[in-house]
């Protein structure tokens, strides 16, 4: 409950006593005055959260008080109190900036409700101002960048997908920008609700179900109150299911029902809730292959696989690497305050030749890390991480060319060794999340075990 400092102005001591008792009970701090002049001085010296004033009083009127305080403190909300015979005065007060009016005799519940509503509106207004100020000072949000023909085709598909309400499945390797694609579809769709991302691989099954659908009071131990989930939070907007391949079989059934019927129930609830939500999903795995092996529901796969947008890996658009590197350098300059020259040709050559298994995210992390640790004003080859400049380890295939999977495995093992086995740090350097790194390491272990058998 919001509480505030409230100034009450009325020449009737009984009215002041009643208002004081009601508002104090609601948790507000009350200051009362019998004269508008004294109330105006107090309000201007230390503006309260709200002023409640009678309109008709001996000496200075409530209307005059309204004009005085509003001329000096334009945002100060004022509620006027009026009798049945002076509604015209209340209307005039509203025209002069009064937030609301209350009729005498005043009902205690009505007074408490109106005050609560005004203070909540003021709090929301102040929060929006702070948010707008923060957004004005914040660096630009990350966005999709690229001039390669593959990226131009991607931008065209995003534009077309945004115009329809069909489900969209976004595919691509880790670090290619699947969430950025989802955000762009939402932005271009014109949907007024929020964009709500859900990282399905980061939560256990029961936690993910609760996050998505919310719960009713008493649904489980500790559920002391009803809580809306992320599906409800996305009403009128877009729900983005990232790493959808990680969803458990049991939860896949509930997701399928949500996509088919556009209704759901909170955990522990019986009431059907309608979902006005656009669904986007993303994966770095082959959902079709998983469905064929029975590791992902085939009916859910077909529900998601309506509009498919594939994001090219960075190695398939190497001509974008210098452009992206310069962009990330500008962002790193802004965040560190360092004056760094343009990236020299020999460094760009190394960046362009490297196999970016973590794709754009890994490139961004490398540029940010280099700028953070460098001492001079120009990036040198010695500033780059060793993995970019050292020759690849392991056996050769076809005159030094090796399969991508083998290069990925060798690179991950090299980064893990450099981090002394710290998977969190290795995942950050690779530009992938810890669950993806854990899955890849598990695949390598299974491959070794299979070879031994």
C-alpha positions as CSV (number, residue, x, y, z in Angstrom):
1,X,0.0,0.0,0.0
2,X,1.3,3.4,-0.9
3,X,1.6,6.0,1.9
4,X,2.2,9.7,1.6
5,X,2.4,13.0,3.2
6,X,-1.0,14.8,2.9
7,X,-2.1,18.3,3.7
8,X,-5.8,18.8,4.6
9,X,-7.4,22.2,4.5
10,X,-10.9,22.8,6.0
11,X,-12.3,25.4,8.3
12,X,-14.5,22.8,10.0
13,X,-12.6,21.0,12.8
14,X,-15.0,18.0,12.7
15,X,-14.2,17.4,9.0
16,X,-10.5,17.7,9.7
17,X,-10.8,15.2,12.5
18,X,-12.7,12.7,10.3
19,X,-10.2,13.0,7.4
20,X,-7.2,12.8,9.7
21,X,-8.6,9.6,11.3
22,X,-9.4,7.9,8.0
23,X,-6.1,8.8,6.3
24,X,-3.9,8.0,9.3
25,X,-5.5,4.6,9.5
26,X,-4.5,4.1,5.8
27,X,-0.9,4.8,6.8
28,X,-0.6,8.4,5.6
29,X,1.1,11.3,7.4
30,X,-1.4,14.1,7.8
31,X,-1.0,17.8,8.4
32,X,-4.1,19.8,8.8
33,X,-4.9,23.6,8.4
34,X,-8.0,25.7,9.0
35,X,-6.8,28.5,6.7
36,X,-5.8,28.3,3.1
37,X,-3.0,30.9,3.5
38,X,-1.1,28.9,6.1
39,X,-1.7,25.7,4.1
40,X,-0.2,27.3,1.0
41,X,2.9,28.4,2.9
42,X,3.5,24.9,4.2
43,X,2.8,23.3,0.8
44,X,5.3,25.6,-0.9
45,X,8.0,25.3,1.7
46,X,7.9,21.5,1.6
47,X,5.6,20.1,-1.1
48,X,3.5,17.2,0.1
49,X,2.4,14.2,-2.0
50,X,-1.2,15.5,-2.0
51,X,-3.4,18.4,-0.9
52,X,-7.1,18.0,0.0
53,X,-8.9,21.2,0.4
54,X,-12.4,22.4,0.9
55,X,-13.5,24.9,-1.7
56,X,-15.5,27.4,0.4
57,X,-13.8,28.8,3.4
58,X,-13.6,32.2,5.2
59,X,-10.9,34.3,3.8
60,X,-8.9,32.7,1.0
61,X,-10.9,30.0,-0.9
62,X,-9.8,26.5,-1.8
63,X,-9.8,27.6,-5.5
64,X,-7.3,30.4,-4.7
65,X,-5.1,27.9,-2.8
66,X,-5.3,25.5,-5.8
67,X,-4.0,28.3,-8.2
68,X,-1.3,29.4,-5.8
69,X,0.3,25.9,-5.2
70,X,-0.2,24.8,-8.8
71,X,1.6,27.9,-10.1
72,X,4.7,27.1,-8.1
73,X,4.5,23.3,-8.0
74,X,2.7,22.3,-11.2
75,X,2.8,18.5,-10.5
76,X,1.4,18.7,-7.0
77,X,-2.0,16.9,-7.1
78,X,-4.9,18.6,-5.4
79,X,-8.3,17.1,-4.5
80,X,-11.1,19.5,-3.8
81,X,-14.1,18.8,-1.5
82,X,-17.4,20.3,-2.4
83,X,-21.1,20.2,-1.3
84,X,-24.0,19.2,-3.6
85,X,-24.9,22.8,-4.2
86,X,-21.5,23.8,-5.5
87,X,-20.7,21.2,-8.3
88,X,-20.1,24.1,-10.7
89,X,-17.2,25.3,-8.5
90,X,-15.8,21.8,-8.5
91,X,-15.9,21.7,-12.3
92,X,-14.1,25.1,-12.4
93,X,-11.5,23.7,-10.0
94,X,-10.9,20.7,-12.3
95,X,-10.4,23.1,-15.2
96,X,-7.8,24.9,-13.2
97,X,-5.8,21.8,-12.5
98,X,-7.5,19.9,-9.6
99,X,-6.8,16.2,-9.9
100,X,-10.2,15.1,-8.6
101,X,-13.1,16.2,-6.4
102,X,-15.1,14.6,-3.5
103,X,-18.7,15.5,-2.5
104,X,-19.9,16.0,1.0
105,X,-20.8,14.1,3.1
106,X,-17.7,12.1,2.5
107,X,-17.8,8.3,2.6
108,X,-14.7,7.0,4.4
109,X,-14.2,4.2,1.8
110,X,-14.6,6.7,-1.1
111,X,-12.0,9.0,0.4
112,X,-9.5,6.2,1.0
113,X,-10.0,4.9,-2.5
114,X,-9.6,8.3,-4.2
115,X,-6.5,9.1,-2.3
116,X,-5.0,5.7,-3.0
117,X,-5.7,6.1,-6.7
118,X,-4.2,9.6,-6.9
119,X,-1.0,8.5,-5.1
120,X,-0.6,5.4,-7.3
121,X,-1.0,7.6,-10.4
122,X,1.6,10.0,-9.1
123,X,4.0,7.2,-8.3
124,X,3.6,5.7,-11.8
125,X,4.2,9.2,-13.3
126,X,7.4,9.6,-11.3
127,X,8.6,6.1,-12.2
128,X,8.0,6.8,-15.9
129,X,10.0,10.0,-15.7
130,X,12.9,8.2,-14.1
131,X,12.7,5.5,-16.7
132,X,12.6,8.0,-19.6
133,X,15.6,9.8,-18.2
134,X,17.5,6.5,-17.8
135,X,16.6,5.5,-21.4
136,X,17.8,8.9,-22.7
137,X,21.2,8.3,-21.1
138,X,21.5,4.6,-21.8
139,X,23.6,3.4,-24.8
140,X,21.6,2.2,-27.8
141,X,20.1,-1.2,-27.5
142,X,21.9,-4.0,-29.4
143,X,20.5,-4.6,-32.8
144,X,21.0,-6.8,-35.8
145,X,23.8,-5.6,-38.1
146,X,25.1,-6.8,-41.4
147,X,25.6,-5.9,-45.0
148,X,26.1,-9.4,-46.4
149,X,23.6,-10.8,-48.9
150,X,22.6,-13.4,-46.3
151,X,21.7,-10.7,-43.8
152,X,19.7,-8.8,-46.3
153,X,17.6,-11.9,-46.9
154,X,17.3,-12.3,-43.2
155,X,16.0,-8.7,-42.8
156,X,13.4,-9.4,-45.5
157,X,12.1,-12.5,-43.8
158,X,11.9,-10.7,-40.5
159,X,9.9,-7.9,-42.1
160,X,7.5,-10.4,-43.7
161,X,7.1,-12.5,-40.5
162,X,6.3,-9.4,-38.5
163,X,3.2,-8.7,-40.6
164,X,1.4,-12.0,-39.7
165,X,0.5,-13.7,-36.4
166,X,1.9,-17.1,-37.3
167,X,4.2,-18.8,-34.9
168,X,7.9,-18.3,-35.8
169,X,10.8,-20.7,-35.2
170,X,14.1,-18.9,-35.2
171,X,17.1,-21.2,-35.7
172,X,20.8,-20.6,-35.5
173,X,24.0,-21.4,-33.7
174,X,24.7,-20.0,-30.3
175,X,25.7,-16.3,-30.4
176,X,24.1,-15.5,-33.8
177,X,21.4,-13.2,-32.3
178,X,18.2,-15.2,-32.1
179,X,16.8,-13.0,-29.4
180,X,17.6,-9.9,-31.4
181,X,15.6,-11.4,-34.3
182,X,12.7,-12.0,-32.0
183,X,12.8,-8.5,-30.7
184,X,12.9,-7.1,-34.2
185,X,9.8,-9.2,-35.2
186,X,8.0,-7.9,-32.1
187,X,9.0,-4.3,-32.8
188,X,7.9,-4.4,-36.4
189,X,4.6,-6.3,-35.6
190,X,3.1,-3.2,-34.0
191,X,1.8,-5.2,-31.0
192,X,1.4,-2.8,-28.1
193,X,2.1,-5.3,-25.3
194,X,5.6,-6.1,-24.0
195,X,8.3,-8.4,-25.4
196,X,8.8,-11.1,-22.8
197,X,11.7,-13.5,-23.2
198,X,11.8,-16.9,-21.4
199,X,15.1,-18.8,-21.3
200,X,13.8,-22.4,-21.1
201,X,17.2,-24.0,-20.6
202,X,18.0,-22.0,-17.5
203,X,15.2,-23.4,-15.3
204,X,14.1,-26.7,-14.0
205,X,10.8,-28.1,-15.2
206,X,8.7,-27.1,-12.2
207,X,10.3,-23.7,-12.0
208,X,9.7,-23.1,-15.7
209,X,6.1,-24.1,-15.5
210,X,5.5,-21.7,-12.6
211,X,7.4,-18.9,-14.4
212,X,5.3,-19.4,-17.5
213,X,1.8,-19.9,-16.1
214,X,2.0,-18.5,-12.6
215,X,0.2,-20.1,-9.6
216,X,-2.8,-19.7,-7.4
217,X,-2.6,-19.1,-3.7
218,X,-1.9,-22.3,-1.8
219,X,-0.9,-24.2,-5.0
220,X,2.2,-25.5,-3.2
221,X,4.1,-24.9,0.0
222,X,5.2,-21.3,0.1
223,X,2.6,-20.0,-2.4
224,X,1.2,-17.4,0.0
225,X,-0.5,-15.4,-2.7
226,X,-1.7,-15.7,-6.3
227,X,1.1,-14.8,-8.8
228,X,0.7,-14.2,-12.6
229,X,3.2,-15.8,-14.9
230,X,5.1,-14.6,-17.9
231,X,2.3,-15.6,-20.3
232,X,0.0,-13.1,-18.6
233,X,2.8,-10.6,-18.5
234,X,3.0,-10.9,-22.3
235,X,-0.7,-10.2,-22.8
236,X,-1.1,-8.0,-26.0
237,X,2.6,-8.6,-26.8
238,X,5.1,-11.3,-27.6
239,X,6.3,-14.3,-25.7
240,X,9.8,-15.5,-26.8
241,X,10.6,-19.1,-25.9
242,X,14.4,-19.3,-26.1
243,X,16.1,-22.8,-26.1
244,X,12.7,-24.4,-26.6
245,X,14.4,-27.8,-27.2
246,X,15.2,-27.9,-23.5
247,X,11.5,-28.0,-22.4
248,X,10.6,-31.3,-20.7
249,X,8.2,-33.7,-22.3
250,X,5.5,-33.0,-19.6
251,X,5.7,-29.3,-20.1
252,X,5.7,-29.7,-23.9
253,X,2.1,-31.0,-23.6
254,X,1.0,-27.8,-21.8
255,X,2.9,-25.6,-24.3
256,X,1.1,-27.4,-27.1
257,X,-2.3,-26.8,-25.5
258,X,-1.3,-23.1,-25.0
259,X,-0.4,-22.7,-28.7
260,X,-3.5,-24.6,-30.0
261,X,-6.2,-23.2,-27.7
262,X,-4.6,-20.0,-26.6
263,X,-5.7,-20.7,-23.1
264,X,-4.0,-21.9,-20.0
265,X,-4.4,-22.4,-16.2
266,X,-2.2,-21.2,-13.5
267,X,-0.5,-23.9,-11.4
268,X,-3.1,-25.1,-8.9
269,X,-5.9,-23.3,-10.7
270,X,-9.0,-24.4,-12.5
271,X,-10.0,-21.2,-14.4
272,X,-9.1,-21.0,-18.1
273,X,-7.3,-17.8,-18.9
274,X,-7.2,-16.4,-22.4
275,X,-3.8,-15.6,-23.9
276,X,-3.6,-12.7,-26.4
277,X,0.0,-13.5,-27.1
278,X,2.3,-13.8,-30.2
279,X,4.5,-16.9,-29.8
280,X,8.1,-16.9,-31.1
281,X,10.6,-19.8,-30.3
282,X,14.3,-20.3,-30.9
283,X,16.7,-23.2,-30.8
284,X,20.3,-23.9,-31.8
285,X,19.4,-27.6,-32.3
286,X,17.7,-29.5,-35.1
287,X,14.1,-29.8,-33.7
288,X,13.0,-31.9,-36.7
289,X,15.7,-34.5,-35.9
290,X,14.8,-34.4,-32.2
291,X,11.2,-35.0,-33.1
292,X,12.1,-37.9,-35.4
293,X,14.0,-39.5,-32.6
294,X,11.1,-39.0,-30.1
295,X,13.1,-36.5,-28.0
296,X,10.7,-33.7,-28.9
297,X,6.9,-33.8,-29.4
298,X,6.3,-34.0,-33.1
299,X,2.9,-32.2,-32.9
300,X,4.5,-29.3,-30.9
301,X,7.3,-29.2,-33.5
302,X,4.8,-28.8,-36.3
303,X,3.0,-26.1,-34.3
304,X,6.2,-24.1,-33.9
305,X,7.6,-24.8,-37.4
306,X,5.2,-22.5,-39.3
307,X,7.5,-19.7,-40.3
308,X,11.2,-20.6,-40.0
309,X,13.9,-18.0,-39.9
310,X,17.4,-19.3,-40.0
311,X,20.3,-17.0,-39.0
312,X,23.6,-17.5,-40.8
313,X,26.7,-18.2,-38.7
314,X,29.4,-15.5,-38.8
315,X,31.8,-17.8,-40.8
316,X,29.2,-17.7,-43.7
317,X,29.3,-13.9,-43.8
318,X,33.0,-13.1,-43.1
319,X,32.7,-9.8,-45.1
320,X,30.6,-8.5,-42.2
321,X,33.4,-9.1,-39.6
322,X,35.3,-5.8,-40.1
323,X,32.0,-3.9,-40.0
324,X,30.9,-5.6,-36.8
325,X,34.3,-5.3,-35.2
326,X,34.2,-1.5,-35.8
327,X,30.7,-1.3,-34.3
328,X,31.7,-3.2,-31.2
329,X,34.8,-1.0,-30.9
330,X,32.6,2.1,-30.8
331,X,30.5,0.5,-28.0
332,X,33.6,-0.5,-26.1
333,X,34.9,3.1,-26.4
334,X,31.6,4.4,-25.0
335,X,31.5,2.0,-22.1
336,X,35.2,2.3,-21.1
337,X,35.8,5.9,-22.0
338,X,39.0,5.0,-23.7
339,X,40.1,6.7,-26.9
340,X,41.0,3.8,-29.2
341,X,42.0,4.2,-32.9
342,X,40.4,2.2,-35.7
343,X,41.3,-1.4,-35.8
344,X,44.5,-1.9,-37.9
345,X,44.4,-4.0,-41.1
346,X,46.6,-6.8,-39.6
347,X,44.2,-7.2,-36.7
348,X,41.2,-7.2,-38.9
349,X,42.8,-9.9,-41.0
350,X,43.1,-12.1,-38.0
351,X,39.6,-11.4,-36.9
352,X,38.3,-12.2,-40.4
353,X,40.2,-15.5,-40.6
354,X,39.2,-16.9,-37.2
355,X,36.4,-19.5,-37.0
356,X,34.0,-17.8,-34.6
357,X,32.2,-20.7,-33.0
358,X,30.5,-18.3,-30.6
359,X,29.6,-16.2,-33.6
360,X,28.7,-12.5,-33.2
361,X,28.5,-12.7,-29.4
362,X,32.0,-14.1,-29.2
363,X,33.4,-11.4,-31.5
364,X,31.7,-8.7,-29.3
365,X,33.2,-10.2,-26.1
366,X,36.7,-10.3,-27.7
367,X,36.6,-6.7,-28.7
368,X,35.2,-5.6,-25.3
369,X,37.8,-7.6,-23.5
370,X,40.7,-6.3,-25.6
371,X,39.7,-2.7,-25.1
372,X,39.2,-3.1,-21.4
373,X,42.7,-4.5,-20.9
374,X,44.8,-2.7,-23.5
375,X,47.1,0.2,-22.5
376,X,47.7,2.1,-25.7
377,X,45.4,3.8,-28.2
378,X,45.7,1.1,-30.9
379,X,44.8,-2.6,-30.9
380,X,47.9,-4.7,-31.6
381,X,48.1,-8.4,-32.5
382,X,49.6,-9.0,-29.0
383,X,46.4,-7.6,-27.4
384,X,44.2,-10.4,-29.0
385,X,43.5,-13.6,-27.1
386,X,46.0,-16.3,-27.8
387,X,43.4,-18.6,-29.3
388,X,42.9,-16.2,-32.2
389,X,46.6,-16.1,-33.2
390,X,47.9,-19.6,-32.2
391,X,47.7,-22.4,-34.7
392,X,44.9,-25.0,-34.0
393,X,45.8,-28.0,-32.0
394,X,45.0,-31.6,-32.8
395,X,45.3,-33.9,-35.8
396,X,45.1,-32.7,-39.5
397,X,42.6,-33.7,-42.0
398,X,43.1,-33.1,-45.7
399,X,46.2,-30.9,-45.6
400,X,45.4,-29.0,-42.4
401,X,41.7,-28.6,-43.0
402,X,39.5,-30.2,-40.2
403,X,35.8,-30.8,-39.7
404,X,34.0,-27.9,-38.0
405,X,32.8,-30.2,-35.1
406,X,36.4,-31.2,-34.4
407,X,37.6,-27.5,-34.4
408,X,34.7,-26.6,-32.1
409,X,35.7,-29.3,-29.7
410,X,39.4,-28.4,-29.7
411,X,38.6,-24.7,-29.3
412,X,36.3,-25.4,-26.3
413,X,38.8,-27.6,-24.6
414,X,41.5,-25.0,-25.2
415,X,39.4,-22.3,-23.6
416,X,38.5,-24.6,-20.7
417,X,42.2,-25.3,-20.1
418,X,43.0,-21.6,-20.1
419,X,40.3,-21.0,-17.5
420,X,41.5,-23.9,-15.4
421,X,38.3,-25.8,-15.8
422,X,36.0,-22.9,-14.7
423,X,33.0,-23.5,-16.9
424,X,31.3,-20.2,-16.1
425,X,34.3,-18.2,-17.2
426,X,34.8,-20.4,-20.3
427,X,31.2,-20.0,-21.3
428,X,31.5,-16.2,-21.0
429,X,34.6,-16.2,-23.2
430,X,33.0,-18.5,-25.8
431,X,29.9,-16.3,-25.8
432,X,27.5,-19.2,-24.9
433,X,25.5,-19.9,-21.8
434,X,26.6,-22.6,-19.2
435,X,23.8,-25.0,-20.1
436,X,25.0,-25.1,-23.8
437,X,28.6,-25.6,-22.7
438,X,27.5,-28.4,-20.4
439,X,25.5,-30.1,-23.2
440,X,28.5,-29.9,-25.6
441,X,30.9,-31.4,-23.0
442,X,28.4,-34.2,-22.4
443,X,28.2,-34.9,-26.1
444,X,32.0,-35.2,-26.3
445,X,32.1,-37.6,-23.3
446,X,29.4,-39.8,-25.0
447,X,31.4,-39.7,-28.3
448,X,34.5,-40.9,-26.5
449,X,32.6,-43.6,-24.7
450,X,31.0,-44.8,-27.9
451,X,34.4,-45.0,-29.6
452,X,35.8,-47.2,-26.8
453,X,33.0,-49.6,-27.1
